[in-house]
Amino acid sequence: MKKNRKKEYGVIITLILIVAVMSVGFAAYSQNLSISGTLKVKASTWSVHYDDDSYTETTGSAEATSKTIDDTSYSFEVTLDKPGDFYEATVNIVNDGSFDANLTKVTMSKLTDAQKKYLTYTVTYNGTEYTSTTDSLTTALSASTGTVPVKVKLTYTQPTSADDLPTSQQTITITGSFDFAQKQ
């Protein structure tokens, strides 16, 4: 029995030595790969605005007696003397932000029924003409190519009846706005 135990101890010690040699051998043929890096994440910016340098009046249009354009507003004063006169000007809206935007709403003031007989008011945004408030839009304004023209046109029209022309000078205030939101 002693002989068997010695054999067992010898086998166990041999196995331990084999496992130890294999472990050293495995370690010699193993490799640890790692990844490391540094990154910077820039802040997101929102910058949808008018480009005041892009303002142009259409040839043949009445000239504005005054105009003001800044990042978020465009205003003008113009006199239309007689039927057929019009004021038309274009200014660009620019998306200089870091993400795309959507035009979600165009808001336009309403003309009275009497004014509609001798005056038209349109706003054209990137080729689409609007004559009244329009919402639920999803018109993209890309951050990478983000410049679109906006054209405002007011026309003193000849009504079907001369009685519909104003009998005194009218001062009419028109308003409009564009609502933009981050593209989802």
Number of C-alpha atoms within 10 A of each C-alpha: 6 7 8 9 10 11 12 12 12 12 12 12 12 12 12 12 12 12 12 12 12 12 12 11 11 11 10 9 8 8 8 4 5 5 4 4 4 4 5 5 5 7 6 9 10 15 15 21 17 23 20 16 10 11 18 13 16 15 10 10 16 19 19 16 9 9 12 10 15 12 13 12 12 17 13 12 13 15 16 17 11 13 14 12 16 23 22 21 20 18 20 21 23 20 23 18 17 15 18 20 24 17 19 18 18 20 17 19 14 16 16 9 9 11 16 15 18 21 21 15 21 17 24 15 20 15 11 9 13 16 15 16 14 13 13 9 13 15 15 16 24 19 18 12 11 18 19 18 17 19 22 18 16 20 20 22 17 16 14 10 9 10 8 14 19 12 8 6 8 9 9 8 9 12 11 17 15 16 13 18 16 13 15 8
